[in-house]
Amino acid sequence: MIEKSGEAYVMPTTGFIRASNLVKVLGISSPTLYRWMDTGVFPKSVQIGPKATGWNVDVVRTWIDARSSGGAA
């Protein structure tokens, strides 16, 4: 579970995660998330609906695991 500013958020085990929740999980701001995407530090979002984008939870977990073990994803 991720807790920030009094809000608890549990990352789903499968599916997609939107930017508003992803920044809570990563502990970063929205501008940082998009800057990381633009510079290739973080995977790009994917279209999940007509007006919605998000990230595959498996891709996010792999990225977090790689960073935790000192590697780059």
PDB file of N, H, CA, C and O in Angstrom:
ATOM      1  N   MET A   1       0.848  -1.175   0.000  1.00  0.00           N
ATOM      2  CA  MET A   1       0.000   0.000   0.000  1.00  0.00           C
ATOM      3  C   MET A   1       0.890   1.232   0.000  1.00  0.00           C
ATOM      4  O   MET A   1       1.941   1.235   0.641  1.00  0.00           O
ATOM      5  N   ILE A   2       0.494   2.253  -0.692  1.00  0.00           N
ATOM      6  H   ILE A   2      -0.359   2.251  -1.213  1.00  0.00           H
ATOM      7  CA  ILE A   2       1.198   3.523  -0.751  1.00  0.00           C
ATOM      8  C   ILE A   2       0.350   4.537  -0.005  1.00  0.00           C
ATOM      9  O   ILE A   2      -0.848   4.648  -0.266  1.00  0.00           O
ATOM     10  N   GLU A   3       0.945   5.277   0.915  1.00  0.00           N
ATOM     11  H   GLU A   3       1.918   5.187   1.127  1.00  0.00           H
ATOM     12  CA  GLU A   3       0.188   6.295   1.621  1.00  0.00           C
ATOM     13  C   GLU A   3       0.895   7.628   1.472  1.00  0.00           C
ATOM     14  O   GLU A   3       2.089   7.742   1.753  1.00  0.00           O
ATOM     15  N   LYS A   4       0.168   8.623   1.037  1.00  0.00           N
ATOM     16  H   LYS A   4      -0.801   8.531   0.809  1.00  0.00           H
ATOM     17  CA  LYS A   4       0.747   9.951   0.839  1.00  0.00           C
ATOM     18  C   LYS A   4      -0.347  10.984   1.068  1.00  0.00           C
ATOM     19  O   LYS A   4      -1.454  10.854   0.546  1.00  0.00           O
ATOM     20  N   SER A   5      -0.038  11.988   1.835  1.00  0.00           N
ATOM     21  H   SER A   5       0.861  12.094   2.259  1.00  0.00           H
ATOM     22  CA  SER A   5      -0.981  13.079   2.109  1.00  0.00           C
ATOM     23  C   SER A   5      -2.305  12.558   2.656  1.00  0.00           C
ATOM     24  O   SER A   5      -3.367  13.079   2.312  1.00  0.00           O
ATOM     25  N   GLY A   6      -2.251  11.542   3.498  1.00  0.00           N
ATOM     26  H   GLY A   6      -1.389  11.119   3.777  1.00  0.00           H
ATOM     27  CA  GLY A   6      -3.455  11.012   4.099  1.00  0.00           C
ATOM     28  C   GLY A   6      -4.274  10.113   3.204  1.00  0.00           C
ATOM     29  O   GLY A   6      -5.294   9.580   3.642  1.00  0.00           O
ATOM     30  N   GLU A   7      -3.858   9.928   1.956  1.00  0.00           N
ATOM     31  H   GLU A   7      -3.029  10.361   1.601  1.00  0.00           H
ATOM     32  CA  GLU A   7      -4.587   9.068   1.032  1.00  0.00           C
ATOM     33  C   GLU A   7      -3.857   7.745   0.889  1.00  0.00           C
ATOM     34  O   GLU A   7      -2.639   7.720   0.712  1.00  0.00           O
ATOM     35  N   ALA A   8      -4.592   6.649   0.964  1.00  0.00           N
ATOM     36  H   ALA A   8      -5.582   6.670   1.108  1.00  0.00           H
ATOM     37  CA  ALA A   8      -3.987   5.340   0.745  1.00  0.00           C
ATOM     38  C   ALA A   8      -4.300   4.902  -0.683  1.00  0.00           C
ATOM     39  O   ALA A   8      -5.409   5.097  -1.181  1.00  0.00           O
ATOM     40  N   TYR A   9      -3.310   4.313  -1.325  1.00  0.00           N
ATOM     41  H   TYR A   9      -2.409   4.155  -0.921  1.00  0.00           H
ATOM     42  CA  TYR A   9      -3.518   3.807  -2.675  1.00  0.00           C
ATOM     43  C   TYR A   9      -2.814   2.473  -2.801  1.00  0.00           C
ATOM     44  O   TYR A   9      -1.629   2.358  -2.489  1.00  0.00           O
ATOM     45  N   VAL A  10      -3.530   1.476  -3.252  1.00  0.00           N
ATOM     46  H   VAL A  10      -4.493   1.570  -3.506  1.00  0.00           H
ATOM     47  CA  VAL A  10      -2.960   0.158  -3.494  1.00  0.00           C
ATOM     48  C   VAL A  10      -2.877  -0.033  -5.002  1.00  0.00           C
ATOM     49  O   VAL A  10      -3.891   0.029  -5.698  1.00  0.00           O
ATOM     50  N   MET A  11      -1.659  -0.266  -5.509  1.00  0.00           N
ATOM     51  H   MET A  11      -0.835  -0.316  -4.944  1.00  0.00           H
ATOM     52  CA  MET A  11      -1.494  -0.470  -6.949  1.00  0.00           C
ATOM     53  C   MET A  11      -2.156  -1.783  -7.326  1.00  0.00           C
ATOM     54  O   MET A  11      -1.957  -2.787  -6.644  1.00  0.00           O
ATOM     55  N   PRO A  12      -2.939  -1.799  -8.395  1.00  0.00           N
ATOM     56  CA  PRO A  12      -3.589  -3.043  -8.808  1.00  0.00           C
ATOM     57  C   PRO A  12      -2.555  -4.100  -9.199  1.00  0.00           C
ATOM     58  O   PRO A  12      -1.428  -3.767  -9.566  1.00  0.00           O
ATOM     59  N   THR A  13      -2.940  -5.361  -9.119  1.00  0.00           N
ATOM     60  H   THR A  13      -3.856  -5.632  -8.821  1.00  0.00           H
ATOM     61  CA  THR A  13      -2.012  -6.436  -9.478  1.00  0.00           C
ATOM     62  C   THR A  13      -1.955  -6.641 -10.985  1.00  0.00           C
ATOM     63  O   THR A  13      -0.949  -7.127 -11.503  1.00  0.00           O
ATOM     64  N   THR A  14      -3.006  -6.283 -11.687  1.00  0.00           N
ATOM     65  H   THR A  14      -3.823  -5.889 -11.267  1.00  0.00           H
ATOM     66  CA  THR A  14      -3.038  -6.389 -13.149  1.00  0.00           C
ATOM     67  C   THR A  14      -3.752  -5.168 -13.713  1.00  0.00           C
ATOM     68  O   THR A  14      -4.348  -4.382 -12.976  1.00  0.00           O
ATOM     69  N   GLY A  15      -3.683  -5.026 -15.005  1.00  0.00           N
ATOM     70  H   GLY A  15      -3.199  -5.664 -15.604  1.00  0.00           H
ATOM     71  CA  GLY A  15      -4.410  -3.942 -15.653  1.00  0.00           C
ATOM     72  C   GLY A  15      -3.558  -2.711 -15.856  1.00  0.00           C
ATOM     73  O   GLY A  15      -2.365  -2.803 -16.145  1.00  0.00           O
ATOM     74  N   PHE A  16      -4.184  -1.555 -15.701  1.00  0.00           N
ATOM     75  H   PHE A  16      -5.153  -1.480 -15.466  1.00  0.00           H
ATOM     76  CA  PHE A  16      -3.528  -0.288 -15.996  1.00  0.00           C
ATOM     77  C   PHE A  16      -3.642   0.658 -14.819  1.00  0.00           C
ATOM     78  O   PHE A  16      -4.548   0.543 -13.993  1.00  0.00           O
ATOM     79  N   ILE A  17      -2.713   1.590 -14.757  1.00  0.00           N
ATOM     80  H   ILE A  17      -1.978   1.683 -15.428  1.00  0.00           H
ATOM     81  CA  ILE A  17      -2.707   2.606 -13.709  1.00  0.00           C
ATOM     82  C   ILE A  17      -2.632   3.974 -14.381  1.00  0.00           C
ATOM     83  O   ILE A  17      -1.854   4.179 -15.312  1.00  0.00           O
ATOM     84  N   ARG A  18      -3.439   4.890 -13.905  1.00  0.00           N
ATOM     85  H   ARG A  18      -4.071   4.723 -13.148  1.00  0.00           H
ATOM     86  CA  ARG A  18      -3.469   6.245 -14.467  1.00  0.00           C
ATOM     87  C   ARG A  18      -2.403   7.108 -13.801  1.00  0.00           C
ATOM     88  O   ARG A  18      -1.890   6.770 -12.734  1.00  0.00           O
ATOM     89  N   ALA A  19      -2.079   8.221 -14.442  1.00  0.00           N
ATOM     90  H   ALA A  19      -2.495   8.495 -15.309  1.00  0.00           H
ATOM     91  CA  ALA A  19      -1.014   9.112 -13.971  1.00  0.00           C
ATOM     92  C   ALA A  19      -1.262   9.615 -12.553  1.00  0.00           C
ATOM     93  O   ALA A  19      -0.330   9.689 -11.753  1.00  0.00           O
ATOM     94  N   SER A  20      -2.504   9.960 -12.233  1.00  0.00           N
ATOM     95  H   SER A  20      -3.262   9.900 -12.883  1.00  0.00           H
ATOM     96  CA  SER A  20      -2.807  10.511 -10.908  1.00  0.00           C
ATOM     97  C   SER A  20      -2.462   9.537  -9.785  1.00  0.00           C
ATOM     98  O   SER A  20      -2.067   9.960  -8.699  1.00  0.00           O
ATOM     99  N   ASN A  21      -2.605   8.246 -10.036  1.00  0.00           N
ATOM    100  H   ASN A  21      -2.926   7.902 -10.919  1.00  0.00           H
ATOM    101  CA  ASN A  21      -2.236   7.248  -9.035  1.00  0.00           C
ATOM    102  C   ASN A  21      -0.770   6.845  -9.154  1.00  0.00           C
ATOM    103  O   ASN A  21      -0.128   6.528  -8.152  1.00  0.00           O
ATOM    104  N   LEU A  22      -0.247   6.857 -10.362  1.00  0.00           N
ATOM    105  H   LEU A  22      -0.769   7.115 -11.175  1.00  0.00           H
ATOM    106  CA  LEU A  22       1.146   6.479 -10.568  1.00  0.00           C
ATOM    107  C   LEU A  22       2.097   7.423  -9.844  1.00  0.00           C
ATOM    108  O   LEU A  22       3.091   6.978  -9.271  1.00  0.00           O
ATOM    109  N   VAL A  23       1.802   8.721  -9.862  1.00  0.00           N
ATOM    110  H   VAL A  23       0.993   9.082 -10.328  1.00  0.00           H
ATOM    111  CA  VAL A  23       2.679   9.664  -9.166  1.00  0.00           C
ATOM    112  C   VAL A  23       2.676   9.407  -7.658  1.00  0.00           C
ATOM    113  O   VAL A  23       3.684   9.644  -6.993  1.00  0.00           O
ATOM    114  N   LYS A  24       1.564   8.929  -7.115  1.00  0.00           N
ATOM    115  H   LYS A  24       0.745   8.736  -7.656  1.00  0.00           H
ATOM    116  CA  LYS A  24       1.507   8.564  -5.694  1.00  0.00           C
ATOM    117  C   LYS A  24       2.389   7.357  -5.419  1.00  0.00           C
ATOM    118  O   LYS A  24       3.118   7.323  -4.428  1.00  0.00           O
ATOM    119  N   VAL A  25       2.320   6.369  -6.299  1.00  0.00           N
ATOM    120  H   VAL A  25       1.728   6.397  -7.104  1.00  0.00           H
ATOM    121  CA  VAL A  25       3.125   5.156  -6.138  1.00  0.00           C
ATOM    122  C   VAL A  25       4.612   5.493  -6.197  1.00  0.00           C
ATOM    123  O   VAL A  25       5.399   5.005  -5.386  1.00  0.00           O
ATOM    124  N   LEU A  26       4.990   6.331  -7.159  1.00  0.00           N
ATOM    125  H   LEU A  26       4.351   6.728  -7.818  1.00  0.00           H
ATOM    126  CA  LEU A  26       6.402   6.653  -7.363  1.00  0.00           C
ATOM    127  C   LEU A  26       6.906   7.756  -6.436  1.00  0.00           C
ATOM    128  O   LEU A  26       8.114   7.924  -6.270  1.00  0.00           O
ATOM    129  N   GLY A  27       5.990   8.506  -5.833  1.00  0.00           N
ATOM    130  H   GLY A  27       5.008   8.370  -5.967  1.00  0.00           H
ATOM    131  CA  GLY A  27       6.387   9.594  -4.946  1.00  0.00           C
ATOM    132  C   GLY A  27       6.996  10.774  -5.691  1.00  0.00           C
ATOM    133  O   GLY A  27       7.925  11.417  -5.204  1.00  0.00           O
ATOM    134  N   ILE A  28       6.462  11.051  -6.877  1.00  0.00           N
ATOM    135  H   ILE A  28       5.706  10.528  -7.272  1.00  0.00           H
ATOM    136  CA  ILE A  28       6.966  12.146  -7.711  1.00  0.00           C
ATOM    137  C   ILE A  28       5.802  13.030  -8.141  1.00  0.00           C
ATOM    138  O   ILE A  28       4.638  12.690  -7.930  1.00  0.00           O
ATOM    139  N   SER A  29       6.130  14.165  -8.745  1.00  0.00           N
ATOM    140  H   SER A  29       7.075  14.441  -8.917  1.00  0.00           H
ATOM    141  CA  SER A  29       5.094  15.056  -9.265  1.00  0.00           C
ATOM    142  C   SER A  29       4.731  14.665 -10.696  1.00  0.00           C
ATOM    143  O   SER A  29       5.463  13.928 -11.357  1.00  0.00           O
ATOM    144  N   SER A  30       3.603  15.164 -11.157  1.00  0.00           N
ATOM    145  H   SER A  30       3.008  15.762 -10.620  1.00  0.00           H
ATOM    146  CA  SER A  30       3.193  14.915 -12.546  1.00  0.00           C
ATOM    147  C   SER A  30       4.210  15.449 -13.551  1.00  0.00           C
ATOM    148  O   SER A  30       4.535  14.752 -14.513  1.00  0.00           O
ATOM    149  N   PRO A  31       4.729  16.683 -13.353  1.00  0.00           N
ATOM    150  CA  PRO A  31       5.739  17.154 -14.311  1.00  0.00           C
ATOM    151  C   PRO A  31       6.975  16.245 -14.367  1.00  0.00           C
ATOM    152  O   PRO A  31       7.547  16.041 -15.438  1.00  0.00           O
ATOM    153  N   THR A  32       7.383  15.707 -13.224  1.00  0.00           N
ATOM    154  H   THR A  32       6.918  15.873 -12.354  1.00  0.00           H
ATOM    155  CA  THR A  32       8.528  14.792 -13.211  1.00  0.00           C
ATOM    156  C   THR A  32       8.211  13.531 -13.990  1.00  0.00           C
ATOM    157  O   THR A  32       9.046  13.053 -14.757  1.00  0.00           O
ATOM    158  N   LEU A  33       7.015  12.982 -13.807  1.00  0.00           N
ATOM    159  H   LEU A  33       6.336  13.371 -13.184  1.00  0.00           H
ATOM    160  CA  LEU A  33       6.615  11.782 -14.538  1.00  0.00           C
ATOM    161  C   LEU A  33       6.720  12.015 -16.047  1.00  0.00           C
ATOM    162  O   LEU A  33       7.305  11.203 -16.764  1.00  0.00           O
ATOM    163  N   TYR A  34       6.157  13.117 -16.522  1.00  0.00           N
ATOM    164  H   TYR A  34       5.682  13.776 -15.940  1.00  0.00           H
ATOM    165  CA  TYR A  34       6.165  13.385 -17.960  1.00  0.00           C
ATOM    166  C   TYR A  34       7.569  13.732 -18.474  1.00  0.00           C
ATOM    167  O   TYR A  34       7.911  13.420 -19.615  1.00  0.00           O
ATOM    168  N   ARG A  35       8.372  14.375 -17.630  1.00  0.00           N
ATOM    169  H   ARG A  35       8.094  14.628 -16.704  1.00  0.00           H
ATOM    170  CA  ARG A  35       9.764  14.639 -18.020  1.00  0.00           C
ATOM    171  C   ARG A  35      10.527  13.323 -18.148  1.00  0.00           C
ATOM    172  O   ARG A  35      11.295  13.142 -19.093  1.00  0.00           O
ATOM    173  N   TRP A  36      10.321  12.395 -17.198  1.00  0.00           N
ATOM    174  H   TRP A  36       9.697  12.542 -16.430  1.00  0.00           H
ATOM    175  CA  TRP A  36      10.961  11.074 -17.266  1.00  0.00           C
ATOM    176  C   TRP A  36      10.544  10.344 -18.537  1.00  0.00           C
ATOM    177  O   TRP A  36      11.368   9.694 -19.180  1.00  0.00           O
ATOM    178  N   MET A  37       9.263  10.448 -18.904  1.00  0.00           N
ATOM    179  H   MET A  37       8.593  10.976 -18.382  1.00  0.00           H
ATOM    180  CA  MET A  37       8.801   9.815 -20.146  1.00  0.00           C
ATOM    181  C   MET A  37       9.493  10.435 -21.355  1.00  0.00           C
ATOM    182  O   MET A  37       9.963   9.721 -22.240  1.00  0.00           O
ATOM    183  N   ASP A  38       9.552  11.751 -21.390  1.00  0.00           N
ATOM    184  H   ASP A  38       9.169  12.331 -20.671  1.00  0.00           H
ATOM    185  CA  ASP A  38      10.150  12.459 -22.530  1.00  0.00           C
ATOM    186  C   ASP A  38      11.631  12.152 -22.700  1.00  0.00           C
ATOM    187  O   ASP A  38      12.144  12.151 -23.818  1.00  0.00           O
ATOM    188  N   THR A  39      12.321  11.890 -21.586  1.00  0.00           N
ATOM    189  H   THR A  39      11.904  11.891 -20.677  1.00  0.00           H
ATOM    190  CA  THR A  39      13.764  11.635 -21.649  1.00  0.00           C
ATOM    191  C   THR A  39      14.105  10.148 -21.664  1.00  0.00           C
ATOM    192  O   THR A  39      15.280   9.784 -21.689  1.00  0.00           O
ATOM    193  N   GLY A  40      13.080   9.281 -21.650  1.00  0.00           N
ATOM    194  H   GLY A  40      12.125   9.577 -21.630  1.00  0.00           H
ATOM    195  CA  GLY A  40      13.318   7.846 -21.718  1.00  0.00           C
ATOM    196  C   GLY A  40      13.648   7.187 -20.394  1.00  0.00           C
ATOM    197  O   GLY A  40      14.005   6.010 -20.359  1.00  0.00           O
ATOM    198  N   VAL A  41      13.535   7.933 -19.300  1.00  0.00           N
ATOM    199  H   VAL A  41      13.245   8.890 -19.328  1.00  0.00           H
ATOM    200  CA  VAL A  41      13.799   7.362 -17.975  1.00  0.00           C
ATOM    201  C   VAL A  41      12.675   6.415 -17.571  1.00  0.00           C
ATOM    202  O   VAL A  41      12.918   5.400 -16.917  1.00  0.00           O
ATOM    203  N   PHE A  42      11.451   6.744 -17.959  1.00  0.00           N
ATOM    204  H   PHE A  42      11.254   7.568 -18.490  1.00  0.00           H
ATOM    205  CA  PHE A  42      10.275   5.954 -17.596  1.00  0.00           C
ATOM    206  C   PHE A  42       9.527   5.576 -18.872  1.00  0.00           C
ATOM    207  O   PHE A  42       9.518   6.343 -19.836  1.00  0.00           O
ATOM    208  N   PRO A  43       8.893   4.388 -18.884  1.00  0.00           N
ATOM    209  CA  PRO A  43       8.145   3.962 -20.081  1.00  0.00           C
ATOM    210  C   PRO A  43       7.027   4.941 -20.442  1.00  0.00           C
ATOM    211  O   PRO A  43       6.446   5.587 -19.570  1.00  0.00           O
ATOM    212  N   LYS A  44       6.743   5.037 -21.708  1.00  0.00           N
ATOM    213  H   LYS A  44       7.215   4.512 -22.417  1.00  0.00           H
ATOM    214  CA  LYS A  44       5.668   5.905 -22.195  1.00  0.00           C
ATOM    215  C   LYS A  44       4.302   5.300 -21.857  1.00  0.00           C
ATOM    216  O   LYS A  44       4.158   4.083 -21.735  1.00  0.00           O
ATOM    217  N   SER A  45       3.326   6.160 -21.711  1.00  0.00           N
ATOM    218  H   SER A  45       3.443   7.148 -21.809  1.00  0.00           H
ATOM    219  CA  SER A  45       1.958   5.714 -21.455  1.00  0.00           C
ATOM    220  C   SER A  45       1.367   5.123 -22.734  1.00  0.00           C
ATOM    221  O   SER A  45       1.884   5.324 -23.833  1.00  0.00           O
ATOM    222  N   VAL A  46       0.272   4.392 -22.557  1.00  0.00           N
ATOM    223  H   VAL A  46      -0.148   4.229 -21.665  1.00  0.00           H
ATOM    224  CA  VAL A  46      -0.438   3.807 -23.694  1.00  0.00           C
ATOM    225  C   VAL A  46      -1.888   4.279 -23.666  1.00  0.00           C
ATOM    226  O   VAL A  46      -2.415   4.626 -22.609  1.00  0.00           O
ATOM    227  N   GLN A  47      -2.518   4.290 -24.818  1.00  0.00           N
ATOM    228  H   GLN A  47      -2.089   4.008 -25.677  1.00  0.00           H
ATOM    229  CA  GLN A  47      -3.923   4.674 -24.934  1.00  0.00           C
ATOM    230  C   GLN A  47      -4.780   3.546 -24.365  1.00  0.00           C
ATOM    231  O   GLN A  47      -4.681   2.405 -24.816  1.00  0.00           O
ATOM    232  N   ILE A  48      -5.624   3.859 -23.372  1.00  0.00           N
ATOM    233  H   ILE A  48      -5.705   4.786 -23.005  1.00  0.00           H
ATOM    234  CA  ILE A  48      -6.491   2.828 -22.789  1.00  0.00           C
ATOM    235  C   ILE A  48      -7.971   3.127 -23.011  1.00  0.00           C
ATOM    236  O   ILE A  48      -8.840   2.364 -22.588  1.00  0.00           O
ATOM    237  N   GLY A  49      -8.241   4.218 -23.663  1.00  0.00           N
ATOM    238  H   GLY A  49      -7.536   4.838 -24.007  1.00  0.00           H
ATOM    239  CA  GLY A  49      -9.612   4.600 -23.979  1.00  0.00           C
ATOM    240  C   GLY A  49      -9.581   5.789 -24.916  1.00  0.00           C
ATOM    241  O   GLY A  49      -8.504   6.295 -25.233  1.00  0.00           O
ATOM    242  N   PRO A  50     -10.745   6.248 -25.369  1.00  0.00           N
ATOM    243  CA  PRO A  50     -10.786   7.355 -26.320  1.00  0.00           C
ATOM    244  C   PRO A  50     -10.073   8.614 -25.820  1.00  0.00           C
ATOM    245  O   PRO A  50      -9.443   9.327 -26.602  1.00  0.00           O
ATOM    246  N   LYS A  51     -10.174   8.883 -24.522  1.00  0.00           N
ATOM    247  H   LYS A  51     -10.685   8.305 -23.887  1.00  0.00           H
ATOM    248  CA  LYS A  51      -9.554  10.084 -23.954  1.00  0.00           C
ATOM    249  C   LYS A  51      -8.714   9.754 -22.726  1.00  0.00           C
ATOM    250  O   LYS A  51      -8.495  10.611 -21.869  1.00  0.00           O
ATOM    251  N   ALA A  52      -8.247   8.522 -22.643  1.00  0.00           N
ATOM    252  H   ALA A  52      -8.424   7.827 -23.339  1.00  0.00           H
ATOM    253  CA  ALA A  52      -7.511   8.104 -21.448  1.00  0.00           C
ATOM    254  C   ALA A  52      -6.215   7.387 -21.801  1.00  0.00           C
ATOM    255  O   ALA A  52      -6.157   6.592 -22.739  1.00  0.00           O
ATOM    256  N   THR A  53      -5.182   7.688 -21.030  1.00  0.00           N
ATOM    257  H   THR A  53      -5.229   8.334 -20.268  1.00  0.00           H
ATOM    258  CA  THR A  53      -3.916   6.976 -21.158  1.00  0.00           C
ATOM    259  C   THR A  53      -3.544   6.418 -19.793  1.00  0.00           C
ATOM    260  O   THR A  53      -4.049   6.866 -18.763  1.00  0.00           O
ATOM    261  N   GLY A  54      -2.662   5.441 -19.802  1.00  0.00           N
ATOM    262  H   GLY A  54      -2.252   5.076 -20.638  1.00  0.00           H
ATOM    263  CA  GLY A  54      -2.216   4.838 -18.556  1.00  0.00           C
ATOM    264  C   GLY A  54      -1.006   3.969 -18.814  1.00  0.00           C
ATOM    265  O   GLY A  54      -0.467   3.940 -19.921  1.00  0.00           O
ATOM    266  N   TRP A  55      -0.590   3.274 -17.797  1.00  0.00           N
ATOM    267  H   TRP A  55      -1.028   3.298 -16.898  1.00  0.00           H
ATOM    268  CA  TRP A  55       0.574   2.400 -17.877  1.00  0.00           C
ATOM    269  C   TRP A  55       0.168   1.003 -17.454  1.00  0.00           C
ATOM    270  O   TRP A  55      -0.600   0.830 -16.508  1.00  0.00           O
ATOM    271  N   ASN A  56       0.682   0.013 -18.151  1.00  0.00           N
ATOM    272  H   ASN A  56       1.306   0.153 -18.920  1.00  0.00           H
ATOM    273  CA  ASN A  56       0.454  -1.377 -17.781  1.00  0.00           C
ATOM    274  C   ASN A  56       1.142  -1.609 -16.441  1.00  0.00           C
ATOM    275  O   ASN A  56       2.320  -1.288 -16.286  1.00  0.00           O
ATOM    276  N   VAL A  57       0.423  -2.158 -15.483  1.00  0.00           N
ATOM    277  H   VAL A  57      -0.534  -2.418 -15.609  1.00  0.00           H
ATOM    278  CA  VAL A  57       0.952  -2.375 -14.141  1.00  0.00           C
ATOM    279  C   VAL A  57       2.183  -3.280 -14.173  1.00  0.00           C
ATOM    280  O   VAL A  57       3.129  -3.058 -13.417  1.00  0.00           O
ATOM    281  N   ASP A  58       2.185  -4.291 -15.032  1.00  0.00           N
ATOM    282  H   ASP A  58       1.417  -4.471 -15.646  1.00  0.00           H
ATOM    283  CA  ASP A  58       3.344  -5.185 -15.128  1.00  0.00           C
ATOM    284  C   ASP A  58       4.590  -4.422 -15.575  1.00  0.00           C
ATOM    285  O   ASP A  58       5.683  -4.678 -15.069  1.00  0.00           O
ATOM    286  N   VAL A  59       4.440  -3.503 -16.504  1.00  0.00           N
ATOM    287  H   VAL A  59       3.552  -3.296 -16.915  1.00  0.00           H
ATOM    288  CA  VAL A  59       5.568  -2.695 -16.984  1.00  0.00           C
ATOM    289  C   VAL A  59       6.090  -1.804 -15.856  1.00  0.00           C
ATOM    290  O   VAL A  59       7.300  -1.667 -15.677  1.00  0.00           O
ATOM    291  N   VAL A  60       5.176  -1.204 -15.101  1.00  0.00           N
ATOM    292  H   VAL A  60       4.193  -1.315 -15.246  1.00  0.00           H
ATOM    293  CA  VAL A  60       5.569  -0.345 -13.979  1.00  0.00           C
ATOM    294  C   VAL A  60       6.307  -1.160 -12.920  1.00  0.00           C
ATOM    295  O   VAL A  60       7.349  -0.733 -12.424  1.00  0.00           O
ATOM    296  N   ARG A  61       5.772  -2.330 -12.572  1.00  0.00           N
ATOM    297  H   ARG A  61       4.925  -2.677 -12.975  1.00  0.00           H
ATOM    298  CA  ARG A  61       6.434  -3.173 -11.563  1.00  0.00           C
ATOM    299  C   ARG A  61       7.825  -3.602 -12.028  1.00  0.00           C
ATOM    300  O   ARG A  61       8.764  -3.610 -11.232  1.00  0.00           O
ATOM    301  N   THR A  62       7.966  -3.953 -13.289  1.00  0.00           N
ATOM    302  H   THR A  62       7.203  -3.947 -13.935  1.00  0.00           H
ATOM    303  CA  THR A  62       9.274  -4.334 -13.830  1.00  0.00           C
ATOM    304  C   THR A  62      10.245  -3.165 -13.729  1.00  0.00           C
ATOM    305  O   THR A  62      11.403  -3.352 -13.359  1.00  0.00           O
ATOM    306  N   TRP A  63       9.786  -1.969 -14.053  1.00  0.00           N
ATOM    307  H   TRP A  63       8.844  -1.816 -14.354  1.00  0.00           H
ATOM    308  CA  TRP A  63      10.627  -0.777 -13.977  1.00  0.00           C
ATOM    309  C   TRP A  63      11.056  -0.524 -12.533  1.00  0.00           C
ATOM    310  O   TRP A  63      12.227  -0.247 -12.271  1.00  0.00           O
ATOM    311  N   ILE A  64      10.110  -0.619 -11.596  1.00  0.00           N
ATOM    312  H   ILE A  64       9.160  -0.844 -11.809  1.00  0.00           H
ATOM    313  CA  ILE A  64      10.424  -0.410 -10.176  1.00  0.00           C
ATOM    314  C   ILE A  64      11.421  -1.458  -9.697  1.00  0.00           C
ATOM    315  O   ILE A  64      12.386  -1.122  -9.011  1.00  0.00           O
ATOM    316  N   ASP A  65      11.200  -2.722 -10.049  1.00  0.00           N
ATOM    317  H   ASP A  65      10.416  -2.995 -10.607  1.00  0.00           H
ATOM    318  CA  ASP A  65      12.112  -3.798  -9.644  1.00  0.00           C
ATOM    319  C   ASP A  65      13.517  -3.571 -10.185  1.00  0.00           C
ATOM    320  O   ASP A  65      14.499  -3.776  -9.471  1.00  0.00           O
ATOM    321  N   ALA A  66      13.618  -3.150 -11.439  1.00  0.00           N
ATOM    322  H   ALA A  66      12.820  -2.984 -12.018  1.00  0.00           H
ATOM    323  CA  ALA A  66      14.931  -2.900 -12.046  1.00  0.00           C
ATOM    324  C   ALA A  66      15.648  -1.761 -11.331  1.00  0.00           C
ATOM    325  O   ALA A  66      16.856  -1.828 -11.104  1.00  0.00           O
ATOM    326  N   ARG A  67      14.907  -0.720 -10.978  1.00  0.00           N
ATOM    327  H   ARG A  67      13.926  -0.666 -11.162  1.00  0.00           H
ATOM    328  CA  ARG A  67      15.507   0.416 -10.268  1.00  0.00           C
ATOM    329  C   ARG A  67      15.918   0.009  -8.861  1.00  0.00           C
ATOM    330  O   ARG A  67      16.952   0.453  -8.362  1.00  0.00           O
ATOM    331  N   SER A  68      15.111  -0.839  -8.217  1.00  0.00           N
ATOM    332  H   SER A  68      14.271  -1.200  -8.622  1.00  0.00           H
ATOM    333  CA  SER A  68      15.402  -1.283  -6.851  1.00  0.00           C
ATOM    334  C   SER A  68      16.657  -2.134  -6.793  1.00  0.00           C
ATOM    335  O   SER A  68      17.392  -2.101  -5.806  1.00  0.00           O
ATOM    336  N   SER A  69      16.906  -2.904  -7.858  1.00  0.00           N
ATOM    337  H   SER A  69      16.309  -2.931  -8.660  1.00  0.00           H
ATOM    338  CA  SER A  69      18.072  -3.788  -7.876  1.00  0.00           C
ATOM    339  C   SER A  69      19.282  -3.117  -8.526  1.00  0.00           C
ATOM    340  O   SER A  69      20.283  -3.774  -8.812  1.00  0.00           O
ATOM    341  N   GLY A  70      19.186  -1.810  -8.757  1.00  0.00           N
ATOM    342  H   GLY A  70      18.373  -1.276  -8.525  1.00  0.00           H
ATOM    343  CA  GLY A  70      20.324  -1.062  -9.269  1.00  0.00           C
ATOM    344  C   GLY A  70      20.480  -1.053 -10.769  1.00  0.00           C
ATOM    345  O   GLY A  70      21.438  -0.472 -11.277  1.00  0.00           O
ATOM    346  N   GLY A  71      19.572  -1.676 -11.498  1.00  0.00           N
ATOM    347  H   GLY A  71      18.793  -2.149 -11.086  1.00  0.00           H
ATOM    348  CA  GLY A  71      19.652  -1.705 -12.963  1.00  0.00           C
ATOM    349  C   GLY A  71      18.805  -0.620 -13.574  1.00  0.00           C
ATOM    350  O   GLY A  71      18.112   0.114 -12.869  1.00  0.00           O
ATOM    351  N   ALA A  72      18.859  -0.519 -14.852  1.00  0.00           N
ATOM    352  H   ALA A  72      19.422  -1.114 -15.425  1.00  0.00           H
ATOM    353  CA  ALA A  72      18.004   0.419 -15.584  1.00  0.00           C
ATOM    354  C   ALA A  72      17.030  -0.381 -16.422  1.00  0.00           C
ATOM    355  O   ALA A  72      17.404  -1.375 -17.044  1.00  0.00           O
ATOM    356  N   ALA A  73      15.781   0.054 -16.440  1.00  0.00           N
ATOM    357  H   ALA A  73      15.477   0.862 -15.935  1.00  0.00           H
ATOM    358  CA  ALA A  73      14.760  -0.660 -17.215  1.00  0.00           C
ATOM    359  C   ALA A  73      14.647  -0.090 -18.593  1.00  0.00           C
ATOM    360  O   ALA A  73      13.839  -0.562 -19.392  1.00  0.00           O
TER     361      ALA A  73
END
